[in-house]
Structures are given as structure tokens and as C-alpha cells.
């Protein structure tokens, strides 16, 4: 009898070559200029936080989180905050289509994933050493003479298992949720920019803190705390300042009277509009209109 079926192994993720694997404890002031290369890079923060650059965007990577830089994507890393980050990096060549899943995502690791990645890096460090430990980002390493039996294959297998587990795992975050932006010279994270964009978009509407929180799917206290990263004085005060800036533009255009402008910008009364205008501009709407150069 020869009715056994011999199944081939599916290779959904196949690591072709290893470039580097290393663990580093960076200083709290660590900065690197960035690089790009034609292979994947996986970055894991074991302790502290790091500000990563991927392409044209910057985003925060926190303790216990991992991210990927796809081939030919410019990327950089620097310490963020007061703590010195501990960073594990592995770079590898993989052309499997399944790798597309990892683009643009941040993965918070659970206990099992942390144990697996710890095994992976222990195996990597016991099998290979950096040519120049002072320059770990140069992607140069060599195999140790006393490397454990099967070390290279163990790294390949562990990495493939780890990537498959991540692919199955729920709870990945979009990198854009951690993006940093420059607004009026202030470096702010993406959730703050979301608030600012919502306020600018609704300058002709009405928004309360409760409504902003509901639209963004956050609590009121979270929204207030996020906004304080950009500016003190409160969200509604800033919202009213946007409305007054728009009112100044409308006055300069001269197509609407003050009552119409107050209505357009959803002020409760013309009197309240005038009061707000004077508070921000230090002159009444009429005085502002007279001050405009003809």
C-alpha cells in the first residue's frame, strides 16, 4: 500500500537572508541621521520610548511595542523623553507577499510574543557579533566561531514563527495614530492634530468639548489633556480664536455686515460676537474695520 499523502510545507513567510541582529541600550540623547536599504527592518522597544521616522513621518514607539520599516523606506530613530531606550533591531531579506501586512503598523506585544522575541534575539546574539559594536546601524556582522549548533537556522525559524504570530494577532495600531506634526512650530502627535483639524473644519459650526470627544471617540478629559500638549487656555478659547480670525477675513472682504458675520460663525448674539472680537483683537469690529488700509 502506498496511499500516504505527502504534504508540502506552505511558505507564507520565507526569510531568505539575515543582515543584522542586535540589542542596544541607547543614551537618552541618542540620535541617528537615518538610512534606507533594500531589506526589511524590525524595531522593538524593550524599555523607554523612541521617536521613529518612517518615510516623511515621525511617530512614537513605546515600551513593549514593535514596528517595521519596509525595503527602501527612509527611517531613523532617536531617544524620546527622559529615559534611555533599550532597542532590539533585526534586518532581513524577505520577498513574501504576506510581509505587506506589516507596513504602516505598530504592534504592542503580549507575554508570549515577548518571550518569543527574547528567544530570537538571544539566539541571534549567541550566533553573530557586530563587526563594529560602536556603529550598530551600519548593518555589518559576522558569525561567531563558537556559535551554537544550528544557530542560523534557529534564527530563521524563530523569526518566521514570530512574524506569523504577529500576522494572526489582533490589536495592531496604525502608525498614523502616533504621527508627529509641526503646527505653528510646535511638534505635536497625530491625536492633537485631529482635534485641531476638527476645529478648523468646523469654524462655521458649533462644537462643545463633549461633541469633539464623541466625534473623535475619546473621553472629554483625554481631549482636554491632548489639547494641552499644543496650547494652554482651553479648546473652546482656541476655537473662538479661529472664528475671530475668520471674522477678520470676512470684514476685510466687506461682503457681510457684523450681524451677518456673527450669524455665519454661529455666535449666539451680535453682542457676544463683538465681546469675543474685542477680547482677541483688542478693538471692536467697527474699530478693526476702520483700521484696514484701503
ABEGO torsion letter per residue (X at the ends): XBABBBBBBBBABBBABBABBBBBBBBAABBBAEBBBABBBBBBBABEBBBBBBEABBBBBBBGBBBBBBBGBBBBBBBBEABBBBBBBBBBBBABAAAAAABGBBBBBBAAAAAAAAAAAAAAAAABBBABAABAAAGBBBBBAABBBGAAAAAAAAAAAAAAAAAABBGBBBAAAABBBBBGGBBBBAAAAAAAAAAAAAAABBBBAAAAAAAAGBBAAAAAAAAAAABBGEAAAAAAAAAAAAAAAAAAAGABBAAAAAAAAGBABAAAAAAAAAAAAGBBAAAAAAABBX
